[in-house]
Amino acid sequence: MNITRLTVVTLAFFFLPLTLAGQDETQPVSPLLDMVTVDPATGFATLTWIPSVSPDVGSYVIYTYSGGTATAVDTVKTPFVSDYTHTGSAARYRSVTYVVAAMDSSLNISPLSNSLSTIFLSAVNDTCNRRILLSWTPYENSSHPAENYLLMVTEGGGPSVTYETLGVSVTSYIFAADDSDTEYCFHVTATANAESLSTSNRVCAISSSETAPGWVKVDAIMVEGGVMTLAGSYDPATDFDDFHAVKYNPLTSSWLVAASAKGSGGIVSFVLPPADTGMINLYAVTAINSCSLPVITSSPVRNIVLTSTLTGTRIDLRWNNPLLSDEVLFSIWRDKGEGWDEIEINLSDTLWSDDYSLFASGVTAPTVAYMVTAGVHDLPAGAPLHRSTIVIIQVSENIFVPNAFTPDVPGPNEMFRPELSFVPQGYEFMIFNRSGVRLFRTTDYGEGWDGRHNGVSLPPGVYLWSLRLITPSGSTEVRTGTVTILP
């Protein structure tokens, strides 16, 4: 007796009494498994078969069949019944394959019948497109070939109706769920000549759709420490939390993903590639649905790139407008060595100049840095500002001495003193008349001459000055020259 027959016989002994064993060893003829179907309401699988032609068949054994292995389910202990309902079937969870075998009065088991499988239907709720994706295993029965499938649909607890008739080669369907938050239940039936051949399990899904944000915007693009970040916001009344920062490519006229981030509570932020800080690019924020598709995109915004030129003591700054509008106000920030100071506000132009000689005496670092911030007129308090790249001006140990001043005219030229690009280590500044009489002396580099001697204003004319100081680098500088008091 071969191994397969031994396995079947052993299983048969589990279901039948042993009193008839051993009478003969002739196997009965196999029955023909005719149909397999599923009750959509219960998930029970029902089998029908054409009985074995052998005269002494006393029962039929029901098996599930997978990977070449038959597992006994039950025994029908009468030759006069040719159908069986498997109440413990897994057909509601997957396609199940069945076979049957005939058993005679001597417990001889026939070879296994042909196999038939249940139709298994699955459903996936595609919320981003408001649809339900259906797919099922094909009906295969050469004795009863099908002509088509009937897609049966139950909506919101109503009756099951034929929704669509599909060709027998079709095993998937996209169901458009017109109503959100509605339960739809489905099953398919293979038919021929209007006769039901096999029905699938029943599967249900509640339709839903994602709520896209009503708006998305870029609040600011900021450069700090060589890193460029993008701060964005969006309508918080949304199911979306996936966002892309996209950058415009002028060569291909397309938008490319520069960074991805998760949003929370209407706020999203991105770290952008550092290589982009020195180039002006267009950026936008795009909301992404659960199908990884862009749904809504903000208006584009540019990063601010600040440049500078130095001509003598004049520093010229130039930058770009980050927004595609004129409703932008700019601020200039300068760092002389002790932190950032906002030195100009509410600028509407993108050009600005600074005179190094006017603040050189307050510089405490080897460089002077500038940056620009930008915001719209009605920017809420606490909202982020656009922040430019930083430009660095190399500071040299320069000494600037005017050649004329007007002591009796109020204004920036009423005092005479050297302007330094550094804080000196030692300092002496003196004024003489043309006869060599000393009129003024100070060791305070911040103190200037007001054109007086002993409290008396001196007449217009040419006067002599001398300067002796020690620079931060340790060198001693001695300068002399003339200055004119203008009438």
C-alpha positions as CSV (number, residue, x, y, z in Angstrom):
1,M,0.0,0.0,0.0
2,N,1.5,3.4,-1.0
3,I,2.0,6.2,1.5
4,T,-0.9,8.3,0.2
5,R,-3.3,5.4,0.5
6,L,-1.9,4.7,4.0
7,T,-2.5,8.3,5.1
8,V,-6.1,8.2,3.7
9,V,-6.9,4.8,5.4
10,T,-5.5,6.0,8.7
11,L,-7.7,9.1,8.5
12,A,-10.6,6.9,7.6
13,F,-10.1,4.8,10.7
14,F,-10.5,8.0,12.7
15,F,-14.1,8.4,11.4
16,L,-15.4,4.8,11.2
17,P,-15.5,1.8,13.6
18,L,-12.9,-0.8,13.1
19,T,-15.2,-3.8,12.9
20,L,-15.2,-4.0,9.1
21,A,-11.5,-3.6,8.6
22,G,-9.5,-6.1,6.6
23,Q,-12.2,-7.7,4.4
24,D,-10.6,-6.7,1.0
25,E,-8.1,-4.3,-0.4
26,T,-9.7,-3.2,-3.7
27,Q,-10.0,0.5,-3.9
28,P,-13.4,1.9,-5.0
29,V,-13.6,4.3,-7.9
30,S,-13.2,7.9,-7.1
31,P,-16.2,10.2,-7.0
32,L,-16.3,13.4,-9.2
33,L,-16.3,16.6,-7.3
34,D,-19.0,18.6,-9.2
35,M,-19.3,22.0,-7.5
36,V,-17.9,24.1,-4.6
37,T,-19.6,27.3,-3.5
38,V,-19.7,29.6,-0.5
39,D,-22.7,31.0,1.3
40,P,-22.0,34.8,1.4
41,A,-24.0,35.3,4.6
42,T,-22.3,32.6,6.7
43,G,-19.0,31.8,5.0
44,F,-19.9,28.1,5.0
45,A,-18.6,26.1,2.0
46,T,-20.9,23.6,0.3
47,L,-19.6,20.7,-1.9
48,T,-21.5,18.5,-4.2
49,W,-20.2,15.4,-6.0
50,I,-21.2,12.7,-8.4
51,P,-21.1,9.4,-6.4
52,S,-18.6,6.7,-7.1
53,V,-19.8,3.9,-9.4
54,S,-18.4,1.2,-7.1
55,P,-21.2,-0.9,-5.7
56,D,-20.1,-1.3,-2.1
57,V,-19.3,2.4,-1.2
58,G,-20.5,3.1,2.2
59,S,-19.3,6.7,2.9
60,Y,-17.4,9.7,1.6
61,V,-14.5,11.5,3.2
62,I,-14.2,15.3,2.8
63,Y,-10.7,16.8,2.6
64,T,-9.1,20.2,2.2
65,Y,-6.2,20.1,-0.2
66,S,-3.1,22.3,-0.2
67,G,0.4,21.8,-1.5
68,G,-0.2,18.2,-2.4
69,T,-1.4,17.3,1.1
70,A,-5.0,16.2,1.8
71,T,-6.3,17.0,5.3
72,A,-9.5,15.1,6.4
73,V,-12.4,17.4,7.5
74,D,-15.3,15.0,8.0
75,T,-17.0,11.8,6.8
76,V,-20.4,11.5,5.3
77,K,-21.4,8.1,6.6
78,T,-24.0,7.2,3.9
79,P,-23.7,6.5,0.2
80,F,-26.9,8.2,-0.5
81,V,-25.8,11.8,0.3
82,S,-23.7,13.6,-2.3
83,D,-23.3,17.0,-0.8
84,Y,-21.7,18.5,2.3
85,T,-21.6,21.9,4.0
86,H,-18.3,22.7,5.8
87,T,-19.3,25.1,8.6
88,G,-15.7,25.5,9.8
89,S,-14.4,26.5,6.4
90,A,-11.8,29.2,6.1
91,A,-13.4,30.3,2.8
92,R,-14.3,33.7,4.3
93,Y,-10.6,34.4,4.7
94,R,-9.0,32.8,1.7
95,S,-9.6,30.5,-1.2
96,V,-10.0,26.9,0.0
97,T,-9.4,23.8,-2.2
98,Y,-11.4,20.6,-1.6
99,V,-11.3,17.0,-2.7
100,V,-13.4,13.9,-1.7
101,A,-12.8,10.2,-1.7
102,A,-15.1,7.2,-1.5
103,M,-14.8,4.5,1.2
104,D,-16.2,1.0,0.8
105,S,-17.4,-1.4,3.5
106,S,-13.9,-2.8,4.0
107,L,-12.6,0.8,4.7
108,N,-10.7,0.9,1.4
109,I,-10.3,4.5,0.3
110,S,-10.5,5.5,-3.4
111,P,-8.0,7.8,-5.0
112,L,-8.7,11.5,-4.3
113,S,-11.2,13.1,-6.6
114,N,-10.5,16.1,-8.8
115,S,-10.0,19.4,-6.8
116,L,-12.2,22.5,-6.8
117,S,-11.5,25.8,-5.1
118,T,-13.8,28.4,-3.6
119,I,-13.9,31.9,-5.1
120,F,-12.3,34.3,-2.6
121,L,-13.1,38.0,-2.9
122,S,-11.1,40.8,-1.2
123,A,-11.7,44.5,-1.0
124,V,-9.3,47.4,-0.4
125,N,-10.6,50.8,0.5
126,D,-8.8,53.4,-1.7
127,T,-9.7,56.5,0.4
128,C,-7.6,58.9,-1.5
129,N,-9.6,58.3,-4.7
130,R,-12.9,57.5,-2.9
131,R,-13.2,54.0,-4.3
132,I,-13.1,50.3,-3.3
133,L,-10.8,48.0,-5.1
134,L,-12.2,44.4,-5.5
135,S,-10.3,41.4,-6.7
136,W,-11.1,37.6,-6.6
137,T,-9.6,34.3,-7.4
138,P,-10.8,32.8,-10.7
139,Y,-13.5,30.2,-10.9
140,E,-12.1,27.0,-12.4
141,N,-14.3,24.0,-13.1
142,S,-13.9,22.2,-16.5
143,S,-17.2,20.3,-15.9
144,H,-19.2,23.4,-15.5
145,P,-17.4,26.3,-17.2
146,A,-18.7,29.8,-16.4
147,E,-19.8,32.4,-18.9
148,N,-19.5,35.5,-16.6
149,Y,-19.4,36.9,-13.1
150,L,-22.2,38.8,-11.4
151,L,-21.0,41.5,-9.0
152,M,-23.5,41.7,-6.2
153,V,-23.6,44.8,-4.0
154,T,-25.4,45.6,-0.8
155,E,-25.4,49.3,0.2
156,G,-26.0,50.4,3.7
157,G,-27.8,47.3,4.9
158,G,-30.2,47.1,1.9
159,P,-30.9,44.2,-0.4
160,S,-28.2,42.5,-2.5
161,V,-28.5,43.6,-6.1
162,T,-26.7,42.8,-9.3
163,Y,-24.4,45.7,-9.8
164,E,-22.4,44.6,-12.9
165,T,-22.1,41.6,-15.2
166,L,-18.4,40.9,-16.0
167,G,-16.6,38.7,-18.4
168,V,-15.3,35.4,-17.1
169,S,-11.7,36.6,-17.7
170,V,-12.2,39.6,-15.3
171,T,-11.1,39.1,-11.7
172,S,-10.9,42.6,-10.5
173,Y,-13.2,45.7,-10.3
174,I,-13.0,49.3,-9.2
175,F,-16.1,50.3,-7.4
176,A,-16.8,54.0,-7.2
177,A,-18.1,54.8,-3.7
178,D,-20.3,57.8,-4.3
179,D,-21.3,58.2,-0.6
180,S,-18.8,58.5,2.2
181,D,-19.2,56.7,5.5
182,T,-21.5,54.1,3.9
183,E,-21.0,50.3,4.3
184,Y,-20.9,48.4,1.0
185,C,-20.9,44.6,1.0
186,F,-19.9,42.5,-2.1
187,H,-19.8,39.0,-3.4
188,V,-19.4,37.6,-6.9
189,T,-21.1,34.6,-8.5
190,A,-19.9,32.6,-11.4
191,T,-22.8,31.8,-13.8
192,A,-23.6,30.0,-17.0
193,N,-27.0,30.0,-18.8
194,A,-28.4,32.2,-15.9
195,E,-27.5,29.4,-13.5
196,S,-25.4,30.0,-10.4
197,L,-22.3,27.8,-10.4
198,S,-20.2,29.1,-7.5
199,T,-20.4,32.1,-5.2
200,S,-17.6,33.8,-3.3
201,N,-17.4,34.9,0.3
202,R,-19.0,38.2,1.3
203,V,-16.7,41.2,2.0
204,C,-17.7,44.6,3.3
205,A,-16.0,48.0,3.4
206,I,-17.0,51.4,4.7
207,S,-16.4,54.0,2.1
208,S,-14.4,57.1,3.1
209,S,-12.4,59.8,1.5
210,E,-9.5,61.9,2.7
211,T,-10.1,65.5,3.5
212,A,-7.5,67.6,1.7
213,P,-6.3,70.8,3.2
214,G,-8.1,73.9,2.0
215,W,-4.8,75.8,1.7
216,V,-1.1,75.3,2.0
217,K,1.6,78.0,2.1
218,V,5.3,78.7,2.6
219,D,5.7,81.0,5.7
220,A,9.4,81.6,5.4
221,I,12.7,80.2,4.0
222,M,15.6,80.7,6.4
223,V,19.3,80.3,6.2
224,E,21.1,79.8,9.5
225,G,24.5,78.2,10.2
226,G,24.8,77.2,6.5
227,V,21.5,75.2,6.7
228,M,18.4,76.3,4.8
229,T,15.0,75.5,6.3
230,L,11.5,76.0,5.0
231,A,8.7,76.8,7.4
232,G,5.2,76.0,6.1
233,S,1.6,75.9,7.3
234,Y,-1.6,74.4,6.1
235,D,-5.3,74.0,6.9
236,P,-5.4,71.9,10.0
237,A,-8.9,70.5,9.2
238,T,-7.4,67.8,7.1
239,D,-6.5,64.1,7.2
240,F,-3.2,64.7,5.5
241,D,0.1,64.7,7.3
242,D,2.6,64.0,4.4
243,F,4.2,67.0,2.7
244,H,6.9,67.7,0.1
245,A,9.0,70.7,-0.3
246,V,9.4,71.0,-4.1
247,K,12.0,73.0,-6.1
248,Y,11.5,74.4,-9.6
249,N,13.9,73.1,-12.2
250,P,14.0,75.7,-15.0
251,L,15.9,73.4,-17.4
252,T,13.0,70.9,-17.4
253,S,10.2,73.3,-16.4
254,S,9.2,70.8,-13.7
255,W,9.0,70.7,-9.9
256,L,11.3,68.2,-8.1
257,V,11.0,66.9,-4.6
258,A,13.7,68.6,-2.4
259,A,12.6,67.3,1.0
260,S,9.8,65.4,2.7
261,A,8.3,66.0,6.2
262,K,5.4,65.1,8.4
263,G,3.0,67.9,9.4
264,S,1.3,68.3,12.8
265,G,-1.4,70.8,13.9
266,G,-1.2,72.8,10.7
267,I,2.6,73.3,10.9
268,V,5.3,71.6,8.7
269,S,9.0,72.3,8.4
270,F,11.7,71.0,6.0
271,V,15.5,71.0,6.0
272,L,16.6,71.8,2.4
273,P,19.8,70.7,0.7
274,P,22.7,72.9,1.9
275,A,24.1,73.2,-1.7
276,D,21.2,75.4,-2.6
277,T,21.8,78.3,-0.1
278,G,23.9,80.3,-2.6
279,M,21.5,80.1,-5.5
280,I,18.1,81.7,-5.9
281,N,15.5,79.0,-6.4
282,L,11.7,78.7,-6.3
283,Y,10.2,76.5,-3.6
284,A,6.7,75.4,-2.7
285,V,5.0,73.1,-0.3
286,T,2.8,70.2,-1.6
287,A,0.3,68.2,0.4
288,I,0.5,64.4,-0.4
289,N,-2.4,62.0,-0.1
290,S,-2.2,58.4,1.1
291,C,-1.7,57.3,-2.5
292,S,1.5,59.4,-2.6
293,L,-0.1,61.8,-5.0
294,P,0.2,65.6,-4.8
295,V,-3.2,67.2,-4.1
296,I,-2.6,70.9,-3.4
297,T,0.5,73.1,-3.7
298,S,1.3,76.5,-2.2
299,S,2.3,79.6,-4.0
300,P,6.1,79.5,-4.8
301,V,8.6,81.5,-2.7
302,R,12.3,82.2,-3.4
303,N,15.1,81.9,-0.9
304,I,17.0,85.2,-0.3
305,V,20.6,85.4,-1.4
306,L,22.5,88.4,-0.1
307,T,25.6,89.8,-1.9
308,S,27.9,92.7,-1.1
309,T,30.6,94.9,-2.7
310,L,33.1,97.0,-0.8
311,T,34.3,100.3,-2.4
312,G,36.5,102.2,-0.1
313,T,34.5,102.5,3.1
314,R,31.1,102.0,1.4
315,I,29.5,98.6,1.7
316,D,26.7,98.0,-0.9
317,L,24.3,95.2,-0.2
318,R,21.9,93.6,-2.8
319,W,19.3,90.9,-2.4
320,N,16.2,89.4,-4.0
321,N,12.6,89.6,-3.1
322,P,11.4,86.2,-1.8
323,L,7.8,86.7,-2.7
324,L,6.1,87.2,-6.1
325,S,4.6,90.5,-4.8
326,D,5.7,93.9,-3.7
327,E,4.1,93.7,-0.3
328,V,7.4,92.9,1.5
329,L,9.3,94.8,4.1
330,F,13.0,94.2,4.7
331,S,15.3,94.7,7.7
332,I,19.1,94.9,7.7
333,W,21.0,93.2,10.5
334,R,24.7,93.8,11.3
335,D,27.1,92.0,13.6
336,K,30.2,94.0,14.5
337,G,31.4,91.3,16.8
338,E,29.0,91.3,19.7
339,G,25.8,89.9,18.1
340,W,23.2,90.9,15.6
341,D,21.7,94.4,15.7
342,E,18.8,95.5,13.5
343,I,20.1,98.7,12.0
344,E,17.4,99.4,9.3
345,I,13.7,98.4,9.2
346,N,10.7,98.7,6.9
347,L,12.8,98.8,3.7
348,S,10.8,98.2,0.5
349,D,13.9,98.3,-1.8
350,T,16.4,95.5,-2.4
351,L,19.5,97.7,-2.3
352,W,21.1,99.3,0.7
353,S,24.5,100.9,1.5
354,D,26.5,101.3,4.7
355,D,29.5,103.5,5.5
356,Y,32.2,101.6,7.3
357,S,33.9,104.8,8.6
358,L,30.8,105.7,10.6
359,F,30.9,102.6,12.8
360,A,34.5,101.4,12.5
361,S,35.3,102.4,16.1
362,G,32.7,100.0,17.4
363,V,34.0,97.0,15.6
364,T,35.3,94.3,18.0
365,A,35.8,91.4,15.6
366,P,38.0,90.8,12.5
367,T,34.9,90.7,10.3
368,V,31.6,92.5,10.0
369,A,28.5,90.4,9.0
370,Y,25.2,91.3,7.4
371,M,22.0,89.5,6.8
372,V,18.5,90.5,5.6
373,T,15.1,89.4,7.0
374,A,11.8,89.9,5.2
375,G,8.1,89.7,6.0
376,V,4.8,90.9,4.6
377,H,3.0,94.0,5.9
378,D,0.4,92.1,7.9
379,L,2.6,89.4,9.3
380,P,1.2,88.1,12.6
381,A,3.3,88.5,15.8
382,G,5.7,85.6,16.3
383,A,5.4,84.4,12.7
384,P,8.8,83.3,11.1
385,L,10.7,85.7,8.9
386,H,12.5,85.0,5.7
387,R,16.2,85.0,6.4
388,S,18.9,85.6,3.9
389,T,22.4,84.1,3.5
390,I,25.1,86.0,5.5
391,V,27.8,88.1,3.9
392,I,31.1,88.6,5.6
393,I,33.2,91.8,5.3
394,Q,36.8,91.4,6.2
395,V,37.8,94.1,8.6
396,S,41.3,95.7,8.2
397,E,43.1,98.0,10.6
398,N,42.1,101.2,8.9
399,I,42.4,104.8,10.1
400,F,40.2,107.5,8.6
401,V,40.8,111.2,9.4
402,P,38.6,113.9,7.9
403,N,40.2,117.0,6.4
404,A,37.5,119.5,7.4
405,F,34.6,120.1,9.8
406,T,32.1,122.7,10.9
407,P,32.1,123.0,14.7
408,D,29.4,125.7,14.9
409,V,26.9,123.8,12.6
410,P,25.0,121.0,14.4
411,G,25.2,117.7,12.7
412,P,27.6,114.8,12.1
413,N,30.5,117.2,11.1
414,E,30.6,119.4,14.2
415,M,33.3,117.2,15.9
416,F,36.7,116.3,14.5
417,R,38.3,113.0,15.4
418,P,39.9,110.0,13.6
419,E,37.6,107.1,12.7
420,L,39.1,103.7,13.5
421,S,38.2,100.3,12.2
422,F,39.4,98.8,15.5
423,V,39.7,99.5,19.2
424,P,43.2,100.8,19.8
425,Q,45.4,99.4,22.6
426,G,47.0,102.9,23.2
427,Y,45.9,106.3,21.9
428,E,46.9,110.0,21.8
429,F,45.4,112.6,19.6
430,M,46.5,116.3,19.6
431,I,45.6,119.6,17.8
432,F,48.0,122.5,17.2
433,N,47.8,125.9,15.6
434,R,50.2,126.9,12.9
435,S,52.5,128.4,15.5
436,G,52.8,125.0,17.3
437,V,50.7,125.8,20.3
438,R,48.8,122.7,21.5
439,L,45.1,123.4,21.5
440,F,43.6,120.0,22.3
441,R,44.8,116.6,23.6
442,T,43.0,113.3,24.5
443,T,43.8,109.6,25.1
444,D,40.1,108.6,24.6
445,Y,39.7,107.4,21.1
446,G,36.0,108.2,21.3
447,E,36.5,111.9,22.2
448,G,36.7,114.5,19.4
449,W,37.8,118.2,19.1
450,D,35.0,120.8,19.0
451,G,37.1,123.6,17.4
452,R,37.6,125.4,20.7
453,H,40.5,126.3,23.0
454,N,39.9,127.2,26.6
455,G,36.2,127.3,25.8
456,V,36.6,129.9,23.0
457,S,35.6,129.1,19.4
458,L,38.6,129.3,17.1
459,P,38.4,131.1,13.7
460,P,38.1,129.3,10.4
461,G,41.4,128.2,9.0
462,V,43.9,125.3,8.8
463,Y,45.1,123.5,12.0
464,L,47.6,120.7,12.6
465,W,46.9,117.4,14.1
466,S,49.0,114.4,15.3
467,L,47.9,110.9,16.1
468,R,49.8,108.1,17.9
469,L,48.2,104.7,18.6
470,I,48.8,101.0,19.0
471,T,46.7,98.6,16.8
472,P,45.2,95.3,18.0
473,S,47.9,93.5,16.0
474,G,50.5,95.3,18.1
475,S,51.9,97.8,15.6
476,T,52.4,101.5,16.5
477,E,50.9,104.0,14.1
478,V,52.0,107.7,14.0
479,R,50.1,110.0,11.7
480,T,50.1,113.8,11.2
481,G,48.0,116.0,9.0
482,T,45.9,119.2,8.7
483,V,42.2,119.9,9.2
484,T,40.3,123.0,8.1
485,I,37.6,124.6,10.2
486,L,35.0,125.7,7.7
487,P,33.1,129.0,8.2
